[in-house]
Amino acid sequence: MASNTSAPTLYLNIHTVSPSASAAFFTSLNFTTIPAYSDAQTQSLRLPGKNSSVCLMVHSHERFKTFIRPGTDVNDARKNTEVLFSIAAETKAQVDEWVDLAVKAGGEADPYVMEGNGASMGMYVRSFGDLDGHIWEVVAVVGGGQGGCGVGEGKGEA
């Protein structure tokens, strides 16, 4: 796929113990660096493929603290979960490939497993933990599913 040269449309900001180690981890997953947005305390990376309009900003704890509410702490992602990142894939094989790449780069496979890997919602879902314990899931819509966007429709559920 040709590289996306347009400005990202969404920026995800996370913290890390080591911006350089995190950048190496994510480039192993085919993210591409954005040098114009990177320095020693922040590494910026564009997600691959169909997710290329998203930019991941990986900040040192010190830099990250400059962006958060004063008087609050940077959480330990291995002990607290604030957010779950979901990446779109085209096929089940691509989902498995993402997790395999993450493990080879030092990440954790399947820190949680959705019942039936999401089959009841027309998805195939797996997850991985990055070097700092942030959880990422990779989702392929299969069998005519809506990828979770229709979950609970007509049932009074959110």
Summary of the structure (lengths in Angstrom):
residues: 158
radius of gyration: 16.3
end to end distance: 35.6
largest distance: 49.3
contacts: 431
relative contact order: 0.16
helix: 26%
strand: 27%
